[in-house]
Amino acid sequence: MIFGNINNIGDEKNYPAIILEGLKALKEDEWDKKENGRYELKGEKMYIFISEYETAPEETKKPEVHRKYIDIQYLFEGEEVIKVATDLGENKINKEYNETNDIMFYESALDEVSIIMTPGSFAVFYPNDIHTPGCNYKNKSKIRKAVIKISIDL
């Protein structure tokens, strides 16, 4: 997992080239003004979802993992907590892996930590990173965010 702010990416050597490409795409285009939906950056290999929703109490959320894609989650507005843990294969599965949607849900995740997302924050989740996005921070919040999906093949 990588956590940072889009305005402080720093040295380009800090990131794998494909992650840096995604971060630059977020920074250089006006994604916050686009309609909700999916936009292709490199076809099925790299695309972006723009969405908005309200956060909810963490106990109502299920931790998730992806196997074929890396997520870059970026917050335009609002605030949220994303719970994060390393997937060591020790968590009870809630919903088996769905290959079509590249997602599996756990009942809960051991040793989760919280990251606080505010506008400009980004988090990169690899296939071994369990993450639970959309959790309330101080209160329920309407958020608008982008999720770039990057194929592990890149």
C-alpha positions in Angstrom: 0.0 0.0 0.0 1.1 3.5 -0.7 -0.6 6.6 0.8 0.0 10.3 -0.1 -1.3 13.5 -1.4 -1.6 14.3 -5.1 0.1 17.7 -4.5 3.1 16.2 -2.9 4.1 13.3 -5.1 7.7 14.2 -4.7 10.5 12.4 -6.5 9.3 10.3 -9.5 11.6 7.5 -8.4 9.3 6.9 -5.4 6.7 5.1 -7.4 6.6 2.3 -10.0 6.2 3.9 -13.5 2.6 2.7 -14.0 1.5 4.0 -10.6 3.1 7.4 -11.4 1.3 7.4 -14.8 -2.0 6.9 -13.0 -1.2 9.7 -10.4 -0.2 12.1 -13.2 -3.4 11.3 -15.1 -5.4 12.2 -11.9 -3.4 15.4 -11.4 -3.4 16.6 -15.0 -7.0 16.1 -16.1 -10.1 17.6 -14.6 -11.6 14.3 -13.4 -13.6 16.1 -10.7 -15.7 17.8 -13.3 -16.5 14.6 -15.3 -19.8 12.6 -14.9 -19.9 9.5 -12.8 -18.9 6.5 -14.8 -16.0 4.5 -16.3 -13.4 6.1 -18.5 -10.7 4.1 -20.3 -7.1 5.1 -20.0 -5.5 2.0 -21.6 -8.6 -0.1 -22.4 -9.1 -3.0 -20.0 -5.6 -2.7 -18.7 -6.1 0.7 -17.1 -9.3 2.6 -16.5 -10.9 5.0 -14.1 -14.3 5.0 -12.2 -15.7 8.3 -11.0 -18.3 7.9 -8.3 -20.0 9.6 -5.4 -21.7 8.1 -2.3 -22.1 8.5 1.4 -19.8 6.9 3.9 -21.2 4.5 6.5 -20.2 3.1 9.8 -17.2 0.6 9.4 -19.2 -2.2 11.0 -21.6 -2.1 8.0 -18.7 -2.5 5.5 -17.0 -5.7 4.3 -13.2 -5.8 3.6 -12.3 -6.5 0.0 -9.4 -7.7 -2.1 -8.7 -7.8 -5.8 -6.4 -10.3 -7.6 -6.0 -8.9 -11.1 -6.0 -5.1 -10.6 -4.2 -2.6 -8.4 -6.4 0.3 -7.1 -5.5 3.9 -6.9 -8.2 5.5 -4.8 -8.3 9.3 -4.9 -10.7 11.7 -3.0 -12.0 14.8 -4.7 -14.4 15.8 -1.9 -15.6 14.8 1.5 -13.7 12.6 4.0 -13.5 8.9 4.6 -11.6 6.3 6.5 -10.3 3.3 4.6 -9.4 0.4 6.7 -6.3 -1.6 5.5 -4.6 -4.9 6.3 -2.2 -7.3 4.7 -3.9 -10.4 3.3 -2.2 -13.3 4.9 -5.0 -15.8 4.1 -6.3 -15.9 7.7 -9.6 -14.1 7.3 -13.0 -15.7 6.9 -14.5 -15.3 3.4 -17.9 -13.6 3.2 -18.2 -13.8 -0.6 -15.9 -16.0 -2.8 -13.8 -14.4 -5.4 -15.7 -13.2 -8.4 -13.3 -13.4 -11.4 -15.5 -11.2 -13.6 -15.6 -8.3 -11.1 -12.2 -9.1 -9.7 -13.4 -8.9 -6.1 -13.6 -11.0 -2.9 -15.1 -10.0 0.4 -14.1 -11.0 3.9 -16.2 -11.1 7.0 -13.6 -9.0 8.7 -9.8 -8.4 8.5 -7.2 -9.0 11.2 -4.9 -6.2 12.3 -6.6 -3.4 10.2 -5.3 0.1 10.4 -7.1 3.2 9.4 -6.1 5.8 6.9 -7.9 9.1 6.8 -8.7 10.3 3.3 -9.4 14.0 2.7 -9.5 15.9 -0.6 -6.2 15.3 -2.5 -5.4 12.1 -0.7 -4.7 8.9 -2.6 -4.1 5.3 -1.6 -2.7 2.5 -3.8 -3.8 -1.0 -3.0 -2.1 -4.0 -4.3 -3.6 -7.5 -4.6 -2.3 -8.4 -1.1 -3.8 -5.3 0.5 -7.2 -5.9 2.1 -9.1 -2.6 2.1 -12.5 -1.4 3.4 -13.3 2.0 1.8 -16.2 4.3 2.5 -16.1 4.2 6.3 -17.2 7.3 8.3 -14.4 9.5 9.6 -16.0 11.8 12.2 -19.5 11.6 10.7 -21.3 10.4 7.6 -19.9 12.3 4.6 -20.8 12.6 1.0 -17.7 11.7 -1.0 -16.7 12.0 -4.6 -13.8 9.9 -5.7 -11.9 8.3 -8.5 -10.6 4.7 -8.5 -8.0 3.9 -11.2 -7.9 0.1 -11.9 -4.5 -1.0 -13.2 -4.0 -4.5 -14.4 -1.2 -6.3 -12.7 0.0 -7.2 -16.2 1.2 -3.6 -16.6 
